[in-house]
Amino acid sequence: MPTFGRLLAFLAVLIEVYAYTWPSNIDYLEGLIYQQSGYRRFGVIDGVSPCSFSSGGAGRQAAAEWVRSAFHDMITHNTTDGTGGMDASIMFEMDRPENPGAAFNGTMNFMINFYNIQVSMADLFALAVYHAVGSCGGPRIAMRGGRIDATSAGPPGVPEPTDDLDTIVTQFASAGFSISEMIRMVACGHSRSLFLSSYLKFNYRSALGGVHGVDFPNITGNDSSTNFVHFDSTFDSFDTMVVTGYLDDTTQNPLVVGPATSNSDLLVFSADGNATMQSLSDNESFTTTCKDILERMIEVVPPSVTLSDPIEPIPIKPVAIQMTFDSSGALTFTGEIRVLTSDRDDTNLTVRLHYADHDGNIPSDNTISTVVVSISGYGFGVNFNFYAFSAAVSNGISSFNVSITSSSGAEEVYDNGGEGFPIQDNIFFLSSHSCLVQEVDENGNWNLTAVAAVRNDVSLANPSLDVVVKTQRIGIPVPLLTVESSPMEIWNAGAYDGFTLYTGSFSLPIYSWSTTFDVTVGEYSDSFKSSGGLTVIVISSTISP
């Protein structure tokens, strides 16, 4: 019998194997990074776009707050004992005097919208820096995944505003940064109006773009709630103004020209006789340096954590892939193929899938056509087109390759590292048969009812509904995520040829109405399904007083 690869040999070009293979544990994070606007947008960029966007009141700057949060989480790292770093421990540390202000709650409350079983809050803190820098016109910094959230508070260590230079230098050194790196980090942050106005303890309300008078009238000379002194006149753009203004003595940076007890920028900038500041005065050096130091900052992690390679936009990525049944009861394969188009001169493409059936055999017609979605997707410097498909696959599907044909007739095959894009069709979730039942009772719980189809001819039994439950924690904005399983029972054995339908239910606490879940049987699972898109059935009841 011919192999899947041989039957595809007629295609002109076979794309070389690249490191990424689908599915991967960075798939969701990659979408958060690059799918910023347009079709299938995640919307992370909304919280910091434009750069001057205020997240809640005069003087606030969301981009600044996001990076401040990441910095405070990172700077308590201790290279000697391996504690601290980018581990989201700050969610347990907001009662400390070194972590005042609304920035941390604001950042976490926004990022909770994207927090789930596939991405840690620590990775989301790093992602916040990526988006904040990009929204302010800065360089595209590298993003890696794999950070692990702390389960308790870490050691203290954010420098205090009254600390002398030796104390500040010691804390940066403990976190692994030299004096020159300390200066670069502060200068890059303040020059973009982004973050390190609170590399000391200062609560600037806008957090990172300047000093708020209501909190520090001794610095600004005015305690008005609307008084906010920026570090430079171009506070919402990425430039060298803070550096050049400092060097030519025209700066109005309050942490340079302010009271001697709070001129922390002056102490830091001059720590090596201005050598580092001089090296940052031209735009090219400044941009390159800031890119490098910000990447260093978000890659400070405990030694037990291994970060992924830098996450680049994936050339070919299946999205919303699903086995289901059509209206006639035929087994159907649906989804979309996301194609990176920003690196292509020709975007008039024909995209097809070529599949092997459930048993690994090649049907006589194994080609599935796609239709381009009219709306494209966008990110910092990247564009995507999406190609939708829906096709009957009578004996299921085990894997597929993707071929792309340009308008000139040149063809490419993407084979996912030589193995094809894998699909399992032994159990799959049926959203059309599932729902959320709102039970208006004293607990406010909703009931998740999920239906899954299980293949009859593989002797599979006892499927389960595995739900991610979010539990609120007192004084901590980030919920605890746990997976709880509920058995599924036979619901209908004759609805679809070759499959038995099972149903499972789970009582969702109020905080978990929007969550994810898997349907699992044996070694097979249809994973990361969302309760958010299910039909909601409202049942009203009268509760006795």
LOGUDO-142226 format. One record per residue (C-alpha): residue number from 1; x, y, z. Coordinates in steps of 0.1 Angstrom, whole numbers, plus 5000, padded with zeros to 4 digits. Layout:
BEGIN
 num   c1   c2   c3
 NUM    X    Y    Z
...
***
This chain:
BEGIN
 num   c1   c2   c3
   1 5000 5000 5000
   2 5014 5034 4991
   3 5023 5057 5019
   4 5007 5090 5026
   5 5040 5108 5018
   6 5044 5090 4984
   7 5009 5099 4973
   8 5018 5136 4979
   9 5051 5134 4960
  10 5035 5150 4929
  11 5036 5183 4947
  12 5065 5204 4935
  13 5081 5215 4968
  14 5082 5198 5002
  15 5088 5223 5030
  16 5118 5214 5051
  17 5112 5202 5087
  18 5112 5231 5112
  19 5113 5229 5149
  20 5076 5236 5156
  21 5052 5207 5154
  22 5014 5209 5160
  23 4999 5207 5185
  24 5022 5223 5209
  25 5021 5237 5244
  26 5028 5272 5230
  27 4999 5273 5206
  28 4976 5294 5227
  29 5004 5317 5238
  30 5015 5322 5202
  31 4980 5333 5193
  32 4980 5358 5222
  33 5013 5372 5209
  34 5005 5376 5172
  35 4967 5376 5167
  36 4962 5412 5178
  37 4936 5425 5155
  38 4913 5415 5126
  39 4899 5379 5123
  40 4902 5356 5154
  41 4918 5384 5174
  42 4926 5378 5211
  43 4925 5414 5220
  44 4955 5416 5244
  45 4967 5447 5227
  46 4934 5465 5236
  47 4946 5471 5271
  48 4976 5492 5260
  49 4966 5507 5226
  50 4973 5535 5221
  51 5004 5538 5242
  52 4989 5568 5261
  53 4957 5548 5269
  54 4946 5553 5305
  55 4933 5522 5323
  56 4914 5542 5350
  57 4918 5579 5357
  58 4939 5609 5350
  59 4976 5603 5348
  60 4973 5565 5345
  61 4991 5548 5316
  62 4982 5511 5311
  63 5014 5503 5291
  64 5035 5517 5319
  65 5015 5498 5346
  66 5019 5465 5327
  67 5057 5467 5326
  68 5059 5480 5362
  69 5040 5448 5373
  70 5065 5426 5354
  71 5095 5445 5368
  72 5083 5442 5404
  73 5077 5405 5399
  74 5112 5400 5385
  75 5135 5422 5406
  76 5132 5401 5437
  77 5150 5372 5420
  78 5181 5359 5439
  79 5206 5343 5416
  80 5224 5327 5446
  81 5195 5307 5461
  82 5174 5305 5429
  83 5143 5322 5444
  84 5121 5348 5428
  85 5121 5360 5392
  86 5092 5360 5367
  87 5069 5336 5385
  88 5038 5357 5393
  89 5046 5356 5430
  90 5036 5392 5431
  91 4999 5381 5433
  92 5007 5371 5469
  93 5029 5401 5477
  94 5006 5432 5471
  95 5003 5439 5508
  96 5040 5448 5510
  97 5050 5484 5513
  98 5073 5479 5483
  99 5043 5471 5460
 100 5019 5500 5464
 101 4994 5513 5438
 102 4967 5501 5415
 103 4991 5489 5387
 104 4993 5453 5398
 105 4956 5447 5403
 106 4949 5465 5370
 107 4974 5444 5351
 108 4962 5411 5367
 109 4925 5418 5363
 110 4930 5424 5326
 111 4952 5394 5321
 112 4928 5371 5339
 113 4907 5373 5307
 114 4934 5352 5290
 115 4945 5331 5320
 116 4937 5294 5316
 117 4951 5259 5319
 118 4974 5265 5289
 119 4991 5297 5299
 120 5006 5308 5333
 121 5001 5342 5348
 122 5039 5345 5348
 123 5039 5341 5310
 124 5011 5367 5308
 125 5032 5391 5328
 126 5060 5386 5302
 127 5034 5390 5274
 128 5023 5423 5290
 129 5058 5437 5285
 130 5058 5425 5248
 131 5025 5443 5241
 132 5033 5474 5261
 133 5066 5479 5243
 134 5051 5473 5209
 135 5021 5496 5215
 136 5046 5525 5223
 137 5065 5520 5191
 138 5094 5500 5207
 139 5112 5471 5192
 140 5096 5436 5190
 141 5112 5418 5219
 142 5115 5380 5219
 143 5088 5361 5237
 144 5094 5327 5252
 145 5069 5305 5271
 146 5071 5280 5299
 147 5071 5302 5331
 148 5056 5285 5361
 149 5035 5303 5386
 150 5046 5305 5422
 151 5022 5290 5448
 152 5032 5315 5476
 153 5049 5348 5482
 154 5086 5351 5474
 155 5113 5371 5491
 156 5110 5409 5493
 157 5135 5430 5475
 158 5121 5459 5454
 159 5145 5488 5463
 160 5130 5516 5485
 161 5129 5552 5473
 162 5152 5563 5502
 163 5179 5536 5495
 164 5214 5548 5487
 165 5232 5538 5455
 166 5250 5509 5471
 167 5217 5493 5482
 168 5201 5497 5448
 169 5232 5483 5430
 170 5232 5453 5455
 171 5196 5445 5447
 172 5201 5446 5410
 173 5232 5425 5414
 174 5212 5399 5434
 175 5188 5397 5405
 176 5217 5391 5381
 177 5222 5426 5366
 178 5255 5446 5365
 179 5257 5483 5371
 180 5257 5490 5334
 181 5226 5467 5329
 182 5208 5484 5357
 183 5214 5518 5340
 184 5202 5505 5307
 185 5170 5490 5322
 186 5161 5523 5340
 187 5170 5545 5310
 188 5151 5523 5285
 189 5121 5523 5307
 190 5119 5560 5314
 191 5128 5569 5278
 192 5097 5551 5266
 193 5076 5563 5295
 194 5071 5528 5303
 195 5082 5513 5334
 196 5110 5519 5358
 197 5098 5550 5374
 198 5090 5525 5401
 199 5122 5505 5399
 200 5121 5519 5434
 201 5091 5517 5455
 202 5073 5548 5442
 203 5036 5546 5436
 204 5031 5568 5406
 205 4995 5560 5399
 206 5002 5561 5362
 207 5028 5538 5376
 208 5056 5540 5352
 209 5053 5571 5330
 210 5060 5598 5356
 211 5052 5609 5392
 212 5016 5615 5404
 213 5013 5645 5428
 214 4985 5630 5449
 215 5010 5603 5461
 216 5042 5623 5460
 217 5036 5660 5465
 218 5071 5663 5480
 219 5084 5654 5445
 220 5059 5672 5423
 221 5051 5702 5446
 222 5014 5697 5440
 223 4991 5671 5456
 224 4963 5675 5431
 225 4948 5642 5418
 226 4953 5655 5382
 227 4989 5666 5387
 228 5012 5642 5369
 229 5048 5649 5360
 230 5061 5629 5330
 231 5097 5619 5326
 232 5100 5636 5293
 233 5079 5655 5267
 234 5075 5624 5244
 235 5061 5602 5271
 236 5040 5581 5247
 237 5067 5572 5222
 238 5099 5552 5221
 239 5129 5576 5218
 240 5161 5587 5235
 241 5147 5619 5251
 242 5153 5609 5287
 243 5189 5600 5278
 244 5197 5631 5257
 245 5179 5654 5281
 246 5199 5640 5310
 247 5232 5644 5291
 248 5226 5680 5280
 249 5211 5691 5313
 250 5177 5700 5298
 251 5158 5672 5315
 252 5127 5678 5336
 253 5127 5642 5349
 254 5115 5647 5385
 255 5137 5618 5396
 256 5168 5636 5383
 257 5160 5673 5391
 258 5137 5667 5421
 259 5145 5667 5458
 260 5178 5651 5468
 261 5160 5625 5488
 262 5142 5611 5458
 263 5165 5617 5428
 264 5170 5580 5422
 265 5174 5583 5384
 266 5203 5607 5390
 267 5220 5582 5413
 268 5215 5553 5388
 269 5223 5572 5356
 270 5256 5585 5370
 271 5266 5553 5387
 272 5294 5546 5361
 273 5304 5582 5354
 274 5277 5585 5326
 275 5295 5559 5304
 276 5264 5538 5298
 277 5242 5569 5292
 278 5267 5582 5266
 279 5265 5548 5248
 280 5227 5551 5246
 281 5225 5585 5230
 282 5221 5574 5194
 283 5189 5559 5182
 284 5203 5527 5168
 285 5223 5518 5199
 286 5194 5528 5221
 287 5169 5506 5203
 288 5191 5476 5202
 289 5201 5479 5239
 290 5166 5483 5251
 291 5154 5453 5231
 292 5182 5432 5247
 293 5177 5444 5283
 294 5139 5440 5282
 295 5143 5405 5269
 296 5167 5398 5298
 297 5142 5412 5322
 298 5113 5389 5313
 299 5136 5358 5310
 300 5147 5360 5346
 301 5131 5328 5360
 302 5138 5303 5388
 303 5165 5277 5378
 304 5138 5250 5378
 305 5121 5266 5348
 306 5131 5259 5312
 307 5118 5285 5288
 308 5109 5276 5252
 309 5127 5289 5222
 310 5116 5324 5211
 311 5081 5320 5198
 312 5080 5331 5162
 313 5047 5333 5141
 314 5039 5298 5130
 315 5038 5295 5091
 316 5009 5270 5090
 317 4987 5265 5120
 318 4954 5246 5122
 319 4928 5264 5143
 320 4893 5255 5155
 321 4898 5219 5143
 322 4868 5197 5152
 323 4852 5164 5143
 324 4814 5165 5142
 325 4783 5153 5124
 326 4766 5174 5097
 327 4728 5178 5094
 328 4725 5145 5075
 329 4744 5126 5102
 330 4776 5122 5081
 331 4810 5123 5100
 332 4825 5156 5092
 333 4859 5173 5097
 334 4858 5211 5101
 335 4882 5239 5109
 336 4905 5265 5095
 337 4942 5267 5084
 338 4959 5299 5094
 339 4986 5309 5069
 340 5013 5334 5076
 341 5012 5358 5046
 342 5035 5386 5057
 343 5065 5367 5044
 344 5049 5360 5010
 345 5050 5382 4979
 346 5020 5363 4965
 347 4991 5360 4988
 348 4966 5347 4962
 349 4968 5312 4975
 350 4950 5280 4971
 351 4951 5259 5003
 352 4941 5222 5004
 353 4942 5195 5029
 354 4953 5159 5020
 355 4943 5133 5046
 356 4947 5097 5057
 357 4916 5081 5071
 358 4911 5066 5106
 359 4931 5035 5098
 360 4959 5054 5081
 361 4948 5045 5046
 362 4945 5070 5018
 363 4910 5074 5003
 364 4907 5077 4965
 365 4899 5113 4969
 366 4917 5125 5000
 367 4918 5162 4991
 368 4897 5188 5011
 369 4893 5222 4996
 370 4893 5254 5016
 371 4877 5289 5012
 372 4896 5320 5023
 373 4880 5340 5051
 374 4873 5375 5039
 375 4889 5391 5070
 376 4926 5388 5077
 377 4944 5388 5110
 378 4972 5411 5121
 379 5000 5415 5147
 380 5032 5435 5151
 381 5047 5431 5116
 382 5027 5400 5108
 383 4996 5392 5087
 384 4976 5360 5085
 385 4949 5347 5061
 386 4925 5320 5073
 387 4912 5292 5051
 388 4880 5275 5063
 389 4869 5239 5054
 390 4842 5214 5061
 391 4842 5179 5045
 392 4826 5145 5051
 393 4852 5119 5060
 394 4833 5086 5060
 395 4860 5066 5078
 396 4873 5094 5099
 397 4908 5109 5098
 398 4941 5102 5115
 399 4963 5130 5100
 400 4966 5155 5072
 401 4992 5175 5052
 402 4986 5210 5039
 403 4994 5221 5003
 404 4997 5257 4992
 405 4996 5267 4956
 406 5005 5302 4945
 407 4990 5321 4916
 408 5020 5311 4895
 409 5013 5274 4901
 410 5042 5268 4925
 411 5032 5243 4953
 412 5044 5237 4988
 413 5036 5209 5012
 414 5036 5214 5050
 415 5038 5180 5067
 416 5043 5190 5104
 417 5078 5177 5107
 418 5072 5147 5085
 419 5044 5131 5105
 420 5014 5150 5092
 421 4991 5171 5114
 422 4976 5144 5138
 423 4939 5141 5144
 424 4921 5116 5168
 425 4885 5107 5161
 426 4879 5082 5188
 427 4862 5107 5210
 428 4850 5142 5201
 429 4829 5169 5217
 430 4796 5179 5201
 431 4789 5215 5208
 432 4755 5214 5190
 433 4742 5189 5216
 434 4758 5206 5246
 435 4747 5236 5267
 436 4750 5257 5299
 437 4719 5255 5320
 438 4716 5285 5343
 439 4701 5273 5376
 440 4691 5304 5395
 441 4694 5291 5430
 442 4710 5302 5462
 443 4744 5292 5450
 444 4741 5308 5415
 445 4756 5277 5399
 446 4753 5268 5363
 447 4752 5233 5350
 448 4776 5224 5322
 449 4761 5196 5300
 450 4786 5182 5275
 451 4779 5155 5249
 452 4807 5135 5232
 453 4807 5109 5205
 454 4828 5078 5212
 455 4837 5054 5184
 456 4822 5019 5188
 457 4849 4997 5172
 458 4878 5005 5195
 459 4864 4990 5228
 460 4865 5024 5246
 461 4845 5028 5278
 462 4840 5051 5308
 463 4846 5085 5292
 464 4849 5115 5315
 465 4842 5152 5315
 466 4873 5170 5328
 467 4865 5206 5338
 468 4889 5234 5348
 469 4874 5249 5380
 470 4884 5284 5390
 471 4884 5291 5427
 472 4887 5326 5441
 473 4913 5332 5467
 474 4909 5358 5494
 475 4930 5389 5487
 476 4945 5374 5455
 477 4930 5385 5422
 478 4942 5354 5403
 479 4921 5323 5408
 480 4933 5288 5416
 481 4929 5264 5387
 482 4921 5228 5394
 483 4909 5200 5371
 484 4879 5180 5383
 485 4864 5150 5365
 486 4829 5138 5362
 487 4818 5105 5346
 488 4799 5105 5314
 489 4770 5081 5308
 490 4754 5067 5276
 491 4728 5090 5262
 492 4721 5077 5227
 493 4736 5046 5211
 494 4719 5049 5177
 495 4720 5085 5167
 496 4750 5082 5145
 497 4764 5052 5127
 498 4795 5038 5144
 499 4794 5060 5174
 500 4777 5062 5208
 501 4768 5095 5224
 502 4777 5101 5260
 503 4766 5129 5282
 504 4782 5144 5313
 505 4773 5172 5336
 506 4791 5194 5360
 507 4779 5221 5384
 508 4800 5252 5377
 509 4806 5276 5406
 510 4799 5313 5398
 511 4835 5321 5391
 512 4838 5292 5366
 513 4809 5299 5343
 514 4834 5307 5316
 515 4860 5279 5316
 516 4875 5251 5295
 517 4871 5214 5296
 518 4881 5181 5280
 519 4862 5150 5271
 520 4884 5120 5276
 521 4883 5082 5271
 522 4913 5060 5277
 523 4943 5077 5261
 524 4922 5099 5238
 525 4910 5134 5245
 526 4892 5162 5227
 527 4908 5191 5247
 528 4905 5227 5256
 529 4869 5232 5247
 530 4853 5265 5259
 531 4821 5268 5278
 532 4818 5304 5266
 533 4803 5296 5232
 534 4777 5271 5244
 535 4740 5277 5242
 536 4727 5291 5276
 537 4694 5278 5289
 538 4679 5300 5316
 539 4658 5282 5342
 540 4641 5305 5367
 541 4631 5293 5401
 542 4616 5309 5432
 543 4638 5308 5462
 544 4620 5309 5495
 545 4632 5336 5519
***
